[in-house]
Amino acid sequence: MKTLPLSRSIRRILPALCLVTSSLLAADNVAPDGWIALFNGRDFAGWKAPEGDNGHWKVIDGVIDYDAESEAAEDKNLWTRREFTDFVLRVDWRIKATPYTNPNVPYILPDGTHARDTTGKEMKLALPDSDSGIFIRGSGRHQINIWCWPIGSGEMYGVRMDRTMPPEVRAAVTPRHQADKPVGEWNRYEITVQGDTVKVVLNGITVLPGARLPDLPAKGAIALQHHGGKRNGEWVSPPSLLQFKNIYLKPLP
């Protein structure tokens, strides 16, 4: 098959297109005006890697990459060194793979409770799953979940599952929409934390319009969550096989 030569006009614009593409790639991890970049794309400056992690949290090609196998004896999460009060947090994240099939994924109703069959038994689904989240104000209980459940990412599992919380609070932390992109694609969170209220937007869709949380700490660090474990080389719970980039924070008055 004969290859046609490029026209002069195409040859002229190709260098410009390459420059535009390069500039777009270079924009990763560079904070927009009014925002603070919490991750510089090169190393963990401003972060606390778990003691004894042995390199399982790492930076690769401008992203934070985690293989869910931290060797830290205690806390395996990745924390910011700074603490924050009121803010908007923007985080791009993607699930790399889902090697574990979770046999206990619940069918979650809009009020945050689990659907039951005609015998009263909770309905469970077996689905490929990976699991992580964003801790806000130093609280694992108040994490914004990342996972593969049909309810979608963005819920606050620790609050929703607490039966001592008022029904309206448990409903408020249950996503209104499933806004996740397919596994392997990049997603974007925009999380607003102001006073005792948390709002979560995922990929431009508001999944939590404003949950008021009476026990939300007033101040604390932000963390990227470890999840998962292996036994005899096999995953026994959903692993946090995740990547993160473009982590920006805008302080609020």
N, C-alpha and C positions, 0 to 999 in steps of 0.2 A: 504494500500500500504506500503510495507516494505521500510524503509529508509536505504540506504547503508552508512556505515561508511566512513568518510573522509580518504583518503590515507595518509600515513605518510608524503609524499612529500608535499601534499597540506597543511597539518597541519603546516609544517615547514615554508612555504612561506606566510601563511596568516598574521602573525604578521608583516612581512616586507611590505606586501601590505598595511596594515593599517597605517604603519608609512609613507609610500610614499603618501598615500591619505591625511593624516594629514598634511604633509609638504606642499603639493600642496594647500590645503585650507589655511594654515597659510601664504602662499605667497601673498594672497590678501592684497592690500594697503601697500605693502612693495616695495619701489621704486627700479627699476633696477639701476645698476651702471650708473652714469651720469645723472640721473633723480632726481627730487625733488618730494616727496609725498605731495600733497596738502591736502589730507584727510588721517587721521591716522587710520580710521576704528573703532574708539572708541567714539569720540565726535567732536564738531565743533571748535576745536582749529585751529586758522588761518582763520576762517570764521566769517561773520557777519550775524546772523539770523535776520530776519525782526523784528523791534520793535513792540511788541504786537502780535507776531505770535501765541503765546500760544501753542507751541509744535507740530504744524502741519508739520514743517520740523523737522525730528528726525533721530537718528541713531539706526538701528535695525540690529543685527546680522552682523555687519561689512559693512553695506551699508547705504547710505543716502536715506531715504525713505520720500516721500512726498505724501500727500493725496489731494493736490490742494485746501485746505480750510483754508489757512492762514487767521488769523483774524487781521493782520496788517492793519492799516488805510491807509497807503500809499504804499511804495514799498514792494512787497511781495516776491521778488526774494532773493536767497541766494548768497551772494557775498564773494569773497576772501578778506582778509584784505590787502594783498599785491597787488601792481600793477606791470605790466609786459610790456615789449616792444616787442622784437622778441623772439619767442619760438616755440617749438613743444609741443602740449598738447595732452595727451592720456587720454581718458575717456571711461569707460565701463558703459553702460546704458541699461535699459530695460523698456518697457511699461508694467505696471502690468495688465491693463484692459482697455476696450474701451466701457464704458456704454452709451456714447453719440453718436448718429448718426448725422453726420454733413451733412446738406442738400445742402451745397454750396461749395463742393470740385471742383475746376476747372480742366479742361482738359488742361494741360500746354504743350505748344509746345517747341521744342528745343531752340528757340530764347527767351524764357521766357514769351511770350505772351500767351493769352488764346484762345483756339479754339472756333470757332463760328459755329452756324448752318446755314442753307440756308437763314434764315431771318436776319442774322447778330447778333443774340442773343448769348451771351456766354453760352457754354455748361457746365452744372453743374451735379455733381454726388452726390448721397446720400450714405455715407459710414460711418461705425463705425470709430471713430476718438478720439485720445488723442493727446495732443500738449504740447511741451516744447522746450527747446533749450539751447545753450551755448552762452552767451554773451562774446565777446572778446574785450579787451582794453576798458572796461567800457561802451560799446555802445550796447544798445538794438537793434538799427537799424542794426547793423552788427552781428546779432546772426546767429549761425548755427542751423537750425531747426531740431527738432525731432517730427515726427508725423506719420500719417498713409496714407498720400496722395499717389496716384499712382506714382507721380514723384519721390517719395522717400525722405528720410531724407537727410540733408546735404545742402539744398539750403539756400540762404540768402534772405528771403522773403521781408524784409524791403528795400533792394536794388533792387530786381527784380521788385517790384511793383512801384518803383519810376519812373514815366514817364519823369522826367527831366534828368535822367541818360542816357548816350549814349547807343544805342542799343547793342553795343559789351560788355558793362559792364553788362547789364541785362542778356544777353545770358551767360556770363561767370559765373554768380552765380546760374545758372540753372543746376541741376544735370545731368551728362551724363549717369548715370545708376541708377537703383533702386536696392540698395544693402542691404535693411533692412531684418532682420530675422523676423519670425512670432512673433506676440504679445506674450509676456511672456518670450521670449528668450533674452539672453544677446547679445548686439551689442558692437562694439568698434569703436570709433572715433580716428583718429590721425589727428590733425589740426595743420598745419604749418602756422605761421603768421610771415612774414619777410618783413620789409619795408611796402609798400602799397599792398602787395600780400598775398592772403589767398589760401591755398591748403587744401582740405578735402579728407581723405581716410576713407571709411566706410567698416568695415569687410574685409580689405585687398584690396578693390576695389576703385580706384580713382574716386570720383564722381565730384569733382571740381579740375581740373588739375592746376589751378593757376589764380585766379581772381584778377585783379588789381583794387583797390578801391581808387579813388582819395580823398575821404573824410574820410578814415579810421583814427581814432585818433592814435597818435604816442605812447600812453602809457595808461594803465588803468587796472582795476581789471577784474576778470573773474566771471561770475555769472551763476547759474543754474536757469532757468526761471520758474516762476509761470505762469499758464494759466488756465482759466476756471472760471466759477461761477455758482451758483445755484439760482433758484427762486422757492419758495414753495417746497423746498426739491428735485427739479429736475435739472439736469445739463442743462444749456442753451447755453453752448459753450464747445468746447473740453477741458477736464480737464488734467492737468499735473500729471497724476497718474504714477509716475516714480520712479525708483531707480537708484542710481549711486554708483560706486565703482572704485577702481584702478585709481584714478585721479592723473596723473603724469605730470610734466612739465620739459622740458629740455630747459634751456636758450640758445639762439643762439647769436653768436658774433654780 
